[in-house]
Amino acid sequence: MIDRISGGCACLAVLLAAACGPSQRADLIAHGGKIVTVDPQFRIAQAIAVRGGRILAVGSDGEVLRLAGPDTVRVDLQGRTVLPGLMDSHTHVVSAAMYEFDHPVPEMETIGDVLQYIQSRAAASKPGEWIELSQVFITRLKEQRYPTRQELDRAAPRNPVVFSTGPDASLNSLALKHSGIDRNFQITDGRPGRIERDPKTGEPTGILRSCSRFIKRPARQRTPSGDDYLKRVRMLLADYNSVGITSIADGDTSEEELELFRQLKARGELTCRTFAALHVDAQMPVEKIEARIRAAAQNPLHRPDNMLWLGGIKSYLDGGMLTGSAYMQQPWGVSRVYSIADPQYRGMLYIPADRLYRMARTALENGLQFTVHAVGDGAVAAIVDAYERVNRDLPVRDRRPCITHANFIGPESLEKMGALGVVANLQPDWLYLDGATLLKQFGEERMAHFQPYRTLFEKGVTVGGGSDHMQKIGSFRSINQYNPFLGMWITLTRRPRWTSQPLHPEQRISREQAIRLYTTNNAYLMFAEKERGSLEQGKLADFIVLNTDILTCPEDEVKNIEVERTYLGGRLIYERRGGASAAAAR
């Protein structure tokens, strides 16, 4: 690393001298630090200069400080490490921000915690009022199972209860009764879904897979106002900034959520550059799906913009890894954890091949990135086959077709992704939180294809790091955790919680690669690699100052790195309380 530092600075100084004339003066110069540029050569510099929201120069202290004028703000980094602003490739901003709008929701690690929470809500509710708890995933409970119908009945005997995890849910008897789901109930609308039943009696067990449309719950009693939404979203974006995140991809955006982002941008309150993927319901008539995609291409927000861009389309191809409904190439296997009794059950696939092809082609030919939620290797194979089919009609590489999650990737699919230019956004937090449960369910051999980061890099597949942040504000208390340094640490160690050994350590990656997951790679996924993701002359001046050198600190300290300051377009948008002063001398 020492050779790279000295050689990089010398090379950058030459570029600096050639590019910057004496009449150019910087608005801001941060110097005396370790500037990790994350450029193609991963060069290290000492100082960075900003003018008009963009990077004027990066190089040695001596060269960059020559660009200072009488009004230049100078920041002495005092040896601290600087990274480009980090990016999260998959978030659900509005729903996450509003999750605790009604009341705070405690941490839950056991079935007992779940039942205690439901009892407390029942005590605070009138008889007959619905109690709902979402995204407390069974893989993250110590018992690693759903609460049973009978347990939910005892916790809230006078209230309908819905315990939902992604596309699946466990209901108590009153919720089933109010929804008309009994032993004679059949799914007749032609849409995907499965009612789990007791094999002896035929009665519903309470577990519904992809059947939330049949739950007849009333609208929430307390409806937030527009100002409530704006306030909560601002709070969340500020927390993103506090952990170094300056760009996000909102992974399943509605028109109403787009309007919230637009309002924040108009007010100058959007503190994360946002790439939005519009939600499309794949169960609509295909003609309506295609019309919705074409309308998105005509939306004014589809015009490229560095702060807010409607750039993609998102739909759902399979169920969840955390709930037992991801579509696998081989059967899941009978499972107490996931309440699977059918030995041939492979999960849920929601979109037939021809429809998937038409959706992908319509999006890509209209200048919109297409992505689907595809968790299981069977679902990944299905979307890769669809992209391969589209590629026969129009080249897809430059259109960057995407896969969201792609947790299990078969070798054949991985080869095709590299050949076609298919990109993917993965969530390392799932490896940490759920790896132990998945290993118990699938075994060592099948887990070799779970989040294979090193192979993805080796095969030339551009993969970005994200969180799939769904609920709560707080980078370590959230579902899922959105602290990017935790995400990097997971890819370096591959150590799931509750275990003492790494999960397929041959898939660990280097620190440089881990940083690229959250910088240059994510920029590429968002079509923004010419504007951000690395600290190079002419790019947007999004950068962060760390309290620890991420390149040299002990490996286990990576997850605990804190951000001292965050800059967006050269503007200070976050400063850590109790940290070093950001006051600058003129």
C-alpha positions as a printed Julia matrix, in Angstrom:
586×3 Matrix{Float64}:
   0.0     0.0     0.0
   2.91    2.4     0.71
   4.17    2.14   -2.86
   0.7     2.78   -4.15
   0.34    5.89   -2.01
   3.59    7.54   -3.1
   3.29    6.57   -6.75
  -0.33    7.7    -6.86
   0.39   11.14   -5.47
   3.2    11.78   -7.96
   1.0    10.8   -10.87
  -1.92   12.86   -9.62
   0.29   15.89   -9.15
   1.27   15.76  -12.82
  -2.39   15.58  -13.85
  -3.2    18.42  -11.48
  -0.54   20.74  -12.87
  -1.71   20.12  -16.43
  -5.4    20.51  -15.71
  -5.67   23.49  -13.4
  -4.74   27.0   -14.52
  -3.64   29.74  -12.15
  -6.91   31.67  -12.5
  -8.97   28.87  -10.97
  -9.49   29.19   -7.22
 -11.1    26.6    -5.0
 -14.17   27.2    -2.83
 -12.98   24.48   -0.44
  -9.71   22.62    0.07
  -9.41   19.63    2.42
  -5.74   18.82    2.95
  -3.36   16.9     5.15
  -5.29   13.67    4.84
  -5.41   10.31    3.12
  -7.7    10.74    0.12
  -8.78    7.31   -1.15
  -9.84    8.24   -4.69
 -11.3     4.82   -5.67
 -10.33    5.71   -9.25
  -9.45    2.82  -11.63
  -5.95    2.61  -10.12
  -7.23    3.06   -6.53
  -4.74    5.88   -6.0
  -4.19    7.71   -2.74
  -3.69   11.48   -2.45
  -3.3    14.06    0.31
  -5.7    16.84   -0.62
  -8.86   17.63   -2.56
 -10.1    20.96   -3.96
 -13.72   21.81   -4.71
 -15.18   24.52   -6.92
 -18.85   24.98   -7.8
 -19.87   21.7    -6.22
 -17.39   19.65   -8.25
 -13.89   18.37   -7.71
 -11.36   20.85   -9.05
  -8.31   18.76   -8.26
  -6.97   15.86   -6.22
  -3.28   15.5    -5.43
  -0.5    16.39   -3.02
  -0.89   19.11   -0.4
   1.61   21.33   -2.14
  -0.07   21.16   -5.53
  -3.66   21.46   -4.32
  -3.04   24.3    -1.86
  -1.76   26.42   -4.77
  -5.4    26.62   -5.84
  -6.4    28.46   -2.66
  -7.56   32.05   -2.89
  -8.47   34.65   -0.26
 -12.0    33.21    0.11
 -11.11   29.53    0.01
 -12.27   27.51    3.01
  -9.41   25.31    4.18
 -10.04   22.15    6.19
  -7.08   20.45    7.85
  -7.88   16.75    7.83
  -5.16   16.03   10.39
  -4.29   12.75    8.74
  -7.84   11.42    8.51
  -9.0     9.14    5.72
 -11.41   10.43    3.07
 -13.66    8.24    0.89
 -16.11    9.13   -1.87
 -19.67    9.52   -0.61
 -21.09    6.04   -0.11
 -24.1     4.66   -1.96
 -26.82    2.21   -1.0
 -28.14    0.3    -3.99
 -31.46   -0.78   -2.48
 -33.61    1.07    0.03
 -37.3     1.6     0.79
 -37.08    5.13    2.1
 -40.66    6.17    2.74
 -41.95    2.95    4.3
 -38.82    2.7     6.44
 -39.19    6.29    7.63
 -42.87    5.85    8.5
 -42.59    2.46   10.21
 -42.6     3.85   13.75
 -44.88    6.79   13.01
 -47.6     5.47   15.36
 -45.37    4.17   18.16
 -41.85    2.82   18.68
 -41.4    -0.88   18.01
 -38.95   -2.71   20.32
 -36.27   -5.13   19.22
 -37.47   -8.71   19.04
 -35.17  -11.71   19.22
 -37.52  -14.46   20.42
 -41.08  -15.7    19.96
 -41.63  -14.54   23.54
 -40.65  -10.99   22.53
 -43.13  -11.13   19.65
 -45.98  -12.4    21.84
 -45.21   -9.86   24.57
 -45.38   -7.04   22.02
 -48.7    -8.33   20.66
 -50.07   -8.6    24.2
 -49.06   -4.99   24.88
 -50.78   -3.81   21.68
 -53.9    -5.81   22.59
 -53.98   -4.13   26.01
 -53.8    -0.73   24.31
 -56.45   -1.59   21.68
 -60.19   -2.05   21.7
 -61.61   -5.54   21.12
 -61.81   -6.21   17.4
 -59.07   -3.75   16.45
 -56.41   -5.3    14.24
 -52.87   -5.76   15.49
 -50.13   -5.95   12.88
 -46.43   -6.63   13.16
 -44.31   -6.69   10.02
 -40.8    -7.69    8.99
 -39.75   -9.52   12.14
 -38.17  -12.29   10.13
 -38.33  -15.82   11.47
 -34.7   -16.49   10.55
 -33.77  -13.76   13.03
 -35.73  -15.16   15.96
 -33.82  -17.55   18.19
 -36.55  -20.19   17.82
 -36.37  -19.73   14.03
 -40.02  -20.33   13.31
 -43.32  -18.53   12.87
 -45.48  -17.85   15.92
 -48.31  -20.36   15.66
 -51.96  -19.55   15.2
 -52.6   -20.81   18.73
 -49.85  -18.65   20.26
 -51.24  -15.57   18.53
 -54.73  -16.5    19.77
 -53.52  -16.63   23.37
 -51.62  -13.35   23.06
 -54.62  -11.45   21.67
 -57.82  -13.48   22.05
 -60.11  -10.52   21.24
 -58.12   -9.0    18.37
 -57.28  -10.13   14.83
 -53.49  -10.46   14.52
 -51.27  -10.42   11.43
 -47.58  -11.27   11.81
 -46.17  -10.56    8.34
 -42.7   -11.15    6.97
 -42.27   -9.86    3.45
 -44.78  -11.63    1.18
 -45.82  -14.18    3.81
 -47.72  -13.97    7.09
 -48.99  -15.87   10.12
 -52.55  -15.05   11.24
 -54.51  -15.85   14.36
 -57.97  -17.36   14.29
 -59.84  -14.04   14.36
 -57.82  -12.64   11.46
 -58.53  -15.8     9.44
 -62.23  -15.63   10.33
 -62.59  -11.94    9.4
 -60.81  -12.66    6.12
 -63.05  -15.61    5.28
 -60.13  -18.05    5.14
 -61.28  -21.47    6.36
 -60.82  -25.11    5.35
 -62.99  -24.56    2.24
 -61.22  -21.43    1.05
 -59.57  -21.71   -2.36
 -57.42  -19.29   -4.37
 -59.45  -18.68   -7.52
 -58.17  -15.36   -8.86
 -55.36  -16.92  -10.87
 -52.68  -15.06   -8.95
 -49.85  -16.72   -7.01
 -50.41  -17.79   -3.43
 -50.51  -20.73   -1.04
 -52.55  -21.42    2.09
 -50.68  -23.76    4.42
 -53.0   -26.4     5.92
 -52.83  -29.02    8.63
 -52.26  -32.29    6.71
 -54.6   -34.17    9.05
 -57.56  -31.79    9.29
 -57.23  -29.56    6.23
 -57.67  -26.5     8.46
 -55.49  -23.45    7.69
 -52.48  -23.33    9.99
 -52.55  -19.54    9.81
 -49.52  -19.28    7.51
 -50.26  -17.59    4.19
 -47.68  -17.35    1.41
 -48.09  -14.41   -0.98
 -51.74  -14.07    0.05
 -51.84  -10.68    1.76
 -54.51   -9.56   -0.73
 -56.99  -11.86    1.03
 -56.48  -10.33    4.48
 -59.48   -8.04    5.07
 -57.92   -5.59    7.49
 -59.25   -2.04    7.72
 -57.26    1.05    6.86
 -54.94    2.3     9.6
 -56.71    4.51   12.1
 -54.14    7.28   12.32
 -53.2     8.61    8.91
 -50.02   10.69    8.66
 -50.21   14.07    6.97
 -48.06   15.2     4.08
 -45.89   17.16    6.49
 -45.51   14.03    8.64
 -44.15   12.15    5.63
 -41.74   14.93    4.71
 -40.48   15.26    8.27
 -39.89   11.55    8.74
 -38.16   11.15    5.36
 -35.87   14.11    6.13
 -34.97   12.43    9.44
 -34.07    9.21    7.68
 -32.02   10.89    4.95
 -30.11   12.79    7.64
 -29.32    9.48    9.32
 -28.13    8.06    6.01
 -25.78   11.07    5.75
 -24.47   10.37    9.26
 -23.08    7.0     8.13
 -21.62    8.42    4.94
 -24.43    7.69    2.49
 -24.87   10.42   -0.13
 -26.61    8.43   -2.89
 -29.37    5.84   -2.79
 -31.47    3.72   -5.1
 -35.07    3.59   -3.91
 -35.94    0.07   -4.91
 -39.73   -0.03   -5.29
 -41.11    3.47   -5.66
 -44.77    4.48   -5.98
 -46.04    7.66   -7.65
 -46.85    9.08   -4.23
 -43.31    8.4    -3.03
 -41.87    9.97   -6.18
 -43.86   13.09   -5.38
 -42.37   13.19   -1.87
 -38.88   13.03   -3.32
 -39.78   15.73   -5.84
 -41.02   18.03   -3.09
 -37.88   17.5    -1.03
 -35.73   18.28   -4.06
 -37.73   21.44   -4.82
 -37.23   22.6    -1.21
 -33.49   21.86   -1.28
 -34.02   19.2     1.42
 -33.09   16.08   -0.53
 -29.73   15.2     1.0
 -29.2    11.92   -0.85
 -28.96   11.75   -4.62
 -31.81    9.4    -5.5
 -32.23    6.87   -8.31
 -35.81    5.6    -8.26
 -37.18    2.34   -9.66
 -40.95    2.55  -10.18
 -43.01   -0.36   -8.85
 -44.94   -2.33  -11.47
 -47.45   -4.99  -10.44
 -46.6    -7.99  -12.6
 -50.06   -9.46  -12.04
 -51.84   -6.75  -14.03
 -52.86   -7.47  -17.63
 -49.67   -7.35  -19.66
 -51.0    -4.52  -21.84
 -51.46   -2.37  -18.72
 -47.99   -3.29  -17.54
 -46.47   -2.16  -20.82
 -48.52    1.05  -20.77
 -47.32    1.81  -17.22
 -43.7     1.3   -18.25
 -44.07    3.56  -21.29
 -45.74    6.23  -19.15
 -42.78    6.12  -16.76
 -40.47    6.79  -19.7
 -42.48    9.96  -20.42
 -42.46   11.17  -16.81
 -40.54   14.47  -16.42
 -38.55   12.85  -13.6
 -37.15   10.37  -16.14
 -34.9    13.12  -17.48
 -31.42   12.44  -16.0
 -30.79   14.6   -12.96
 -28.02   14.37  -10.39
 -30.42   14.76   -7.46
 -33.52   12.81   -8.5
 -33.93   10.47  -11.44
 -36.68    8.0   -12.24
 -34.38    5.55  -13.96
 -35.79    2.08  -13.48
 -38.7    -0.37  -13.23
 -39.06   -2.89  -10.41
 -41.24   -5.96  -10.04
 -41.32   -9.17   -7.98
 -40.36  -12.53   -9.47
 -40.27  -14.79   -6.41
 -40.86  -14.9    -2.69
 -38.48  -14.45    0.22
 -35.4   -16.24    1.49
 -36.28  -15.13    5.01
 -39.82  -16.46    4.8
 -39.43  -19.74    2.93
 -40.88  -18.72   -0.43
 -37.85  -17.89   -2.61
 -37.96  -19.94   -5.83
 -35.17  -22.53   -5.81
 -33.88  -24.87   -8.5
 -34.03  -27.75   -6.01
 -36.7   -28.33   -3.33
 -36.38  -26.41   -0.09
 -36.76  -29.57    1.97
 -39.2   -30.22    4.81
 -38.59  -27.55    7.4
 -39.83  -26.72   10.87
 -38.25  -23.26   10.6
 -40.21  -22.29    7.51
 -43.25  -24.51    8.19
 -42.69  -26.46    4.96
 -44.32  -29.9     4.91
 -44.17  -30.63    1.16
 -40.84  -32.31    0.25
 -41.21  -31.15   -3.38
 -41.88  -27.51   -2.55
 -39.5   -25.15   -4.4
 -40.94  -21.77   -3.43
 -43.06  -19.26   -5.33
 -42.46  -17.94   -8.88
 -44.8   -15.1    -9.77
 -44.13  -14.19  -13.41
 -44.35  -16.63  -16.38
 -41.44  -16.59  -18.82
 -43.22  -14.87  -21.72
 -44.6   -12.11  -19.51
 -41.2   -11.59  -17.87
 -39.58  -11.23  -21.3
 -42.16   -8.67  -22.43
 -41.76   -6.63  -19.25
 -37.96   -6.61  -19.48
 -37.93   -5.76  -23.16
 -40.46   -2.94  -22.82
 -38.48   -1.32  -20.02
 -35.07   -1.68  -21.63
 -36.15   -0.45  -25.07
 -37.73    2.61  -23.43
 -34.54    3.63  -21.65
 -35.48    2.28  -18.21
 -33.34   -0.14  -16.26
 -35.34   -3.25  -15.44
 -34.93   -5.19  -12.23
 -36.85   -7.83  -10.34
 -36.78   -9.12   -6.8
 -35.17  -12.54   -7.43
 -33.84  -14.32   -4.35
 -33.65  -18.03   -5.16
 -31.39  -19.55   -7.81
 -34.45  -20.67   -9.74
 -35.73  -17.1    -9.95
 -32.26  -15.78  -10.85
 -32.07  -18.33  -13.68
 -35.51  -17.21  -14.92
 -34.62  -13.5   -15.12
 -31.22  -14.21  -16.67
 -32.94  -16.32  -19.33
 -35.34  -13.43  -19.99
 -32.44  -11.0   -20.42
 -30.71  -13.48  -22.73
 -33.87  -13.61  -24.84
 -34.15   -9.81  -24.96
 -30.48   -9.62  -25.96
 -31.31  -11.47  -29.18
 -33.56   -8.54  -30.12
 -31.51   -5.61  -28.79
 -28.14   -5.55  -27.0
 -28.7    -5.24  -23.25
 -25.19   -4.61  -21.85
 -25.3    -0.81  -22.03
 -28.86   -0.83  -20.67
 -27.55   -2.52  -17.5
 -30.37   -4.98  -16.79
 -30.37   -5.67  -13.08
 -31.24   -8.34  -10.53
 -32.27   -7.28   -7.04
 -31.01   -9.56   -4.21
 -29.71  -12.49   -6.31
 -28.81  -14.28   -3.08
 -28.45  -17.7    -4.66
 -26.78  -17.73   -8.07
 -26.14  -20.96   -9.94
 -22.87  -21.27  -11.89
 -24.62  -21.19  -15.27
 -26.54  -18.04  -14.37
 -23.36  -16.38  -13.12
 -21.55  -17.07  -16.4
 -24.46  -15.66  -18.4
 -24.61  -12.53  -16.23
 -20.98  -11.77  -16.99
 -21.45  -12.4   -20.71
 -24.61  -10.28  -21.0
 -23.59   -7.41  -18.73
 -26.31   -8.09  -16.15
 -25.69   -6.15  -12.92
 -26.9    -7.02   -9.42
 -27.51   -5.38   -6.07
 -26.88   -7.61   -3.05
 -27.38   -7.12    0.67
 -24.46   -8.36    2.82
 -26.51   -7.9     5.99
 -28.52  -10.98    5.08
 -25.36  -13.09    5.18
 -24.63  -11.81    8.67
 -28.14  -12.0    10.11
 -29.44  -15.11    8.33
 -26.41  -17.15    7.3
 -26.61  -19.55   10.26
 -30.27  -20.37    9.63
 -29.75  -20.8     5.9
 -26.78  -23.07    6.46
 -28.9   -25.27    8.7
 -31.65  -25.35    6.09
 -29.64  -25.89    2.9
 -26.3   -27.34    3.98
 -22.73  -26.45    3.1
 -22.86  -27.47   -0.57
 -25.89  -25.39   -1.55
 -24.63  -22.43    0.44
 -21.56  -22.29   -1.81
 -23.77  -20.33   -4.22
 -24.98  -17.85   -1.61
 -23.77  -14.26   -2.17
 -20.61  -15.34   -4.06
 -18.93  -11.92   -4.04
 -15.45  -13.0    -5.09
 -16.72  -15.03   -8.03
 -18.92  -12.14   -9.12
 -15.88   -9.86   -9.24
 -13.81  -12.5   -11.05
 -16.51  -13.06  -13.69
 -16.8    -9.34  -14.37
 -20.31   -8.95  -12.95
 -20.78   -5.46  -11.54
 -22.34   -5.99   -8.14
 -23.39   -3.22   -5.78
 -23.8    -3.23   -2.03
 -27.06   -2.24   -0.41
 -29.25   -2.8     2.6
 -32.86   -3.38    1.52
 -33.63   -1.06    4.42
 -37.31   -1.57    5.24
 -38.1    -0.29    8.71
 -36.85    1.97   11.48
 -34.4     4.85   11.59
 -30.96    3.94   12.95
 -28.24    2.19   10.96
 -27.78   -0.69   13.45
 -31.35   -0.99   14.79
 -33.01   -0.92   11.38
 -34.51   -3.78    9.4
 -32.31   -4.38    7.52
 -29.19   -2.68    8.93
 -28.0     0.05    6.58
 -24.62    0.86    8.06
 -22.3     0.5     5.02
 -19.2    -0.21    7.12
 -20.98   -3.19    8.66
 -21.78   -4.29    5.1
 -18.13   -4.0     4.07
 -16.99   -5.93    7.14
 -19.4    -8.75    6.32
 -17.93   -9.14    2.82
 -14.42   -9.16    4.3
 -15.14  -11.82    6.94
 -18.31  -13.68    5.87
 -18.97  -14.5     9.53
 -22.68  -14.93   10.26
 -23.84  -14.16   13.77
 -24.34  -17.15   16.09
 -21.4   -18.88   14.36
 -17.65  -19.07   14.95
 -16.6   -19.91   11.4
 -16.84  -17.95    8.14
 -19.42  -19.05    5.59
 -17.5   -20.18    2.5
 -14.44  -18.04    3.17
 -13.24  -18.54   -0.41
 -15.84  -15.89   -1.35
 -14.31  -13.17    0.84
 -13.15  -10.05   -1.0
 -10.45   -7.42   -0.45
 -10.9    -4.05    1.22
 -10.61   -2.31   -2.12
 -13.39   -4.49   -3.55
 -15.55   -3.96   -0.45
 -15.21   -0.18   -0.84
 -16.05   -0.42   -4.54
 -19.3    -2.23   -3.67
 -20.52    1.0    -2.05
 -18.88    3.51   -4.43
 -17.88    2.9    -8.05
 -19.94   -0.26   -8.5
 -23.1     1.32   -7.16
 -22.46    4.39   -9.31
 -22.37    2.09  -12.34
 -25.63    0.43  -11.28
 -27.21    3.92  -11.18
 -25.68    5.04  -14.53
 -23.73    7.68  -12.57
 -20.13    6.5   -12.85
 -19.12    9.62  -14.83
 -20.54   11.87  -12.11
 -19.76   10.22   -8.79
 -18.43    7.13   -7.04
 -14.77    8.18   -7.13
 -12.84   11.32   -6.27
 -11.61   12.53   -9.64
 -11.37   15.92  -11.29
 -14.73   17.09  -12.67
 -16.9    14.73  -10.65
 -19.39   15.84   -8.03
 -17.72   16.66   -4.72
 -19.44   14.03   -2.57
 -17.0    12.78    0.05
 -16.77   11.7     3.68
 -14.14   12.0     6.41
 -13.62    8.92    8.61
 -12.41    8.55   12.18
 -10.42    5.42   11.26
  -8.21    4.4     8.34
 -10.29    1.74    6.65
  -7.32    0.46    4.67
  -5.03   -0.32    7.62
  -7.18   -0.77   10.73
  -7.69   -4.28   12.17
 -10.35   -6.1    10.19
 -12.87   -6.25   13.01
 -12.7    -2.48   13.46
 -14.1    -1.88    9.97
 -17.68   -2.43   11.14
 -17.26    0.21   13.85
 -15.9     3.01   11.65
 -17.68    6.32   12.17
 -18.05    9.26    9.85
 -16.72   12.6    11.07
 -18.14   14.72    8.26
 -20.18   14.24    5.1
 -20.07   16.57    2.1
 -22.6    16.65   -0.74
 -21.49   18.69   -3.71
 -18.84   20.25   -1.52
 -21.43   21.35    1.06
 -21.1    20.08    4.63
 -24.35   18.24    5.4
 -23.29   16.24    8.46
 -20.78   16.66   11.28
 -20.41   14.14   14.11
 -21.06   15.6    17.52
 -18.05   15.31   19.76
 -15.81   14.77   16.73
 -13.07   16.96   15.44
 -14.09   20.5    14.65
 -14.99   21.28   11.05
 -14.25   24.95   11.56
 -11.99   26.1     8.78
  -9.33   28.78    8.73
  -9.35   31.26    5.91
